Amino acid sequence: MLVNSPALPQGYAARSPEPEDLDALVELEAAYQRFAHGSASVDRRAVASSATGTGSWTRRQLVVADPSGRLVARAAIHDRAAGRVVVELVVAPDEPSADALAGALLDWLAHEGVALAAERGLPSTQLDASAYADDARQQRWLTSDGYRLVRTWLQMSRPITAEDGAPEAFAPPREGVTIRRVATHEDGSPVAADLQAVHRVLEESFADHFNSYRESFAEFVQRLREDPGHRWDHWWLAEVDVDGQTVPGGALVGSVLPPDADGVPGSYIDYIGVHRNARGRGVAKALLHTVIRDAAERGRNRLGLEVDADSPTGADGLYTSMGWVTTYRTQSWHRDCATG
């Protein structure tokens, strides 16, 4: 039984998700995606990890069954970092009590978010929720619960062809710029100093970006390792020459996308950042060329990423010039809650 249960309509029941719920949760997510933006691409491994597997331990979550026992909603709050919790809410598109369920679940999520902040000894926390840009229903629920729309994100994809793997496909990095994978030990585990360099570069690269906040090294690594698509050999460092000294100037963290309808996996760019001191030297383009070639060599058929529609660096223009297209848009909605 849940310690704090939401006030659901009569006949509906909330409980913690169980491994046996996986099929129903995948179908719930797929139905929601089709309703919200016209198509569905659900990573079954990611659903399993976040609901009951290795990614579930930082989440407080529940599923809701209707009077017939069918799972019709899922709610989760992810304790991502100090002062920030990620809110997840999915309600079946055909659910007649959707409005009432959403209101009850958003109340529960706010309660749990405040509790997490209080456990960290914080006076307040930010609730960070998402909605598809075409999902007026979710946007209405968030607005009613005190959230505000703060950002729009472009979900972009680029096809990968065999030609992308050719040695002459891309120009080499500029003089003084070197791209390499994160180093590993003989057993395949990563060298800690390189992981710390990636974290440091990304933290400092995004310091002047929207909603930047500090995430500890331990939280950063643990969160990314929870992704079923995580691979150490998809992490890259860009090193630049500064006054005769080689220093980290950029970093890219990638992962593996599950097979598509044709049975072919893809690659994904989780993070790419260039330190302010290394900008203007073609570092971002060199990192992108490297990961495109890597995807081609691995037989991947697509390379996805997310970018701020109002990026201060104009990153979306760079991606468009290199073959990426926007497949759909998502939104960030925020609500600030005090623990007192």
N, C-alpha and C positions, 0 to 999 in steps of 0.2 A: 504494500500500500504506500502511496505517496505521502510524505510528511505534510506537504502543503498542496492540497488539491484545488484545482480551479472550480469556480462556481458554474458548473455546466447546466444546460437545459435538462429537464427531467428525462430520464431514460438513457442518457449518455454517460459513459464511464471513462475515466482517465487512469492510465497506469504507465509504468515504465516499459519501454520497448524490449522485446525479447528476440532472440535469433530466429524464432519461427515466424516473426512478423516480416521478414525481409522481402518476400515476394509482394506482400500487400504494400509495403512502404515504397518499393520501386514503382509499382503501378500507380500509387498515389502521387508520387513525384512526377511521373510521366504524364499523367492526366492533367496535373496542374500546369506543367510546362506547355502542353498543347493548348490549354485554355489561355495561358498568359501571353505566349508569343508565337503560337502557331505550329511549333514543332517540339520534339522531345529528344533529348540525348542524355540519358541517365547512366551514370557510372555506378553499376551495381556494387563494385568494390568499395567505392566511397560511401555509399549509403550504409553498407554493412559496417564499415569502420566507424563512422560517426554515430550510428545508432547503438551498436552493442560491442564494437571491437576496440582497437587501440586508440582510436580518436574520440572515444566516448567519455574518457575519464575527466576531461576538462569541461564537460557539458552537464547541465541539468536539463532533463528532457522528459517528455511524455508523449504518448499517443492517445488518441481518443477514438472510442468505438461507439457507433450509433446503437439504438435499441436492438437491432438485428445482429450486432456483433461485428459489423464491417468497420474497418479502420477508415475514418473519414478526416482525420486531422493529425498533424504532428507539430509540436512546439519544442524548441530547444534554445538554451542560452549558453553561449560559449564564453568561458572566462579566458579571454584571449591575452590580456595584459592589464597591468595596473591602470585603473581608470577607464577601461573600455571593455564592454561585453557585446558580443555579436548575437543578435536576435534572429531566430529562424522560425517562420510560421508558414505552414502549408495546410490549406483546407480544400477538400475535394470540390471541384467546380459544380458538381450536381447536388451538393448538400443543401437541403432546404433550410436548415438552421445555421447556415454559414455565418451570418452576421452575429448571431448570439454566441456561437462558438468562438469567433474571432475576438469579440470583446472580452470574453472570459479568459481566453488564452493570453491576450495581450496584458491583461491585469496580472495574471500569474507570472508572466515573463518579467514584468516590471518589478514585482515583489522579489523574484529570485535574483534579478540583477542588483537590486539594492542590498540584498543579503550577501551576495558575493563581495560587493564593495565594502560592506561593513566588516566582513571577515578579513579583508586586507587592511583594515584600519583607515579607510578612505572616507572623506566627508561626502563624496558624490561619485557618480559614474556616468559614462555616456552609453546609452543604448544605441546600437548601430544595426539598423534593419535594412533589408533590401526589397526592391520591387522591380518587376519588369516595367519598362517604360510604357508598354501598352496595356498594363494591368490596372485599370481604373478601380477595380474592386479592392485590391490590396492597398492602393494609394488612399482610398477613402477610409479604410480601417485605420491606417497609420495616422492620417490627419485627425481623425476623431479621438485618437488616443494621445494626442499631444506631440506627435513627431512632426518634424519639418523636413522638407526636401532640401538637400544640401549639395548634391552632385549627380551628374549623369556620367555613365561609363560606356565606352564603346567596346563591344565584344567583337574582336576582329579575327579573321582567319586568312591564311595564305596557303594556296596549294603548293605541294612539294613535287618536283619532277626529277627524273633521272639526271637532267642537265644541271640541276642545282648541285650535284655532287662532283661535277667535272672540275679539275684543278684550275681551269681558266675561267670558271663561272664568275668569280669575283676578284676584284683587285686585292692585293695583299694589304695588311694594315700599314698605316703611314709609318715613316721612320720614327723610331723611338717608342713604338707601341707594339706590345707582344700579347697574344691571347693564348692561354693555356687552361687545361682542366685543373680543377682542384686536385692537389697531389694526394696520393693514397699510399698506405703502407702495403707490405707484401700480402697481408690478409684481406686487402680490399677496403679496409676502414680508412676514412679520410684523415689527413693530417690536421690536427686541431688548429694550428697556426693559420692555415689557409681558410678554414671555416670562420675563424675569428676575423680574418681580413675581409671575407665576403660580407659578414654581418656589419662590420665597421663601415665599409664603403657604402652599403645600402642605407644604413642609418644616416650617414652624413649626406648622401646624395639626395635623400628625400626630406631633409630637414626644412627646406623652403617650399615644400609641396603641401597641398591641401590636407588638413587634418593629421599632420605628422605628429607622431607620439613615440615615446621611447618604449622599445620592446627589448627585454633582456636577451642576452645571447642564448641562455638556456631555453627561454620561451620560444625564441625564433627557431632554433634547431628542432626542438621537440614538436612544434606545430607542423613544420614541413615534413618531418619524418612520419607523421600520422597519415599523410597522403599516400594512398596505395600506389600512386604513380611515381613516388619519390625514387630517385636513383642518384647516387653520389657522382656518377660519371656524366651527369647532366648539369653539373655546377662548373662555372667558368670564372676565371679571373683575368682581367686586363691589367697588364703592368705597363707603366709609362716611365720614360727617362726624364727625370727632373734634376737638372744641374749635375748630370753624371751619376745620379743615384736612381736605381730602379725601385719604384714604389707602386702599390696597388692604386689604380685609377678608375677601375670599373669592375662590375660583377654582373653575372647573369645566373639565375637559378632556374633550371628547367625541370620538367617531369614528363611522364608518359601518359598520353590520352588513351583510353580504351579503344578497341577496334570499332570502326563505324559499321554501317550497314553492309559494306563490302568486305568486312573482316580485316581491315587494315588499321593498325594503330597509328596515332599521331603523336606529335610532340607539343609541349605547351611551355610558354615562358611565364613563369610565376612572378619573377622579378628581373628587371634590368635597371641598373643605375650607373651613372657616371659621376664621379666626384667633381665638385665645382672646380677644383684646381686642374682637372684634366679635360674640361670641356673645350670644344673647338678643335680637337685633335683627331676626330673621326673614330673615337672609341666605341660609341654606341653602334655605328654602322659595322665596325669590325667584329663586334660581339654578335650582331645579327647575322652577318655573313657566315660566321663560324657555326652558329647553331642551325642555320638553314642547311649548310653543307653536311653537318652531322646528321640532321634528320634524313637527308637524302641517302647518305651512306647506310643508315639503319633501315631503309626501306619504308620510311613513314610517308604518309600521303598528304599531311596537312600540318600547319604550325599555328597554334592559337595564342592569343594574348588578350589582356584587358588594358585599356588606356583611358585616362581621364579625358573626357571630351573638352575640358578647358585646361589642358596641361600647359603650365607656364613655359615649358621647353618646346612646345609645338611637336611633341612626339608623334601625335596622330598623323601629321603631315609626312614625317619620315617613313612611318609604316606604310602609308598609302603609296608613297613613291616607290616602295620596295615590293609592292604586290599584295599587301593586305587589303581586305575589304571588310566593312562592318556588316556582321550578320544579324545582330540585334543590339538593343541598348538596355542597360539596367540603371537603377537609381539607388543612391544611398539616402536613407532617412535617419535623422538623429533625434534623440530625446535625452535631455539631461535630468538626472534624478538625484536628489539628496538622500543621504542615509539617515539623517536625523528626523 
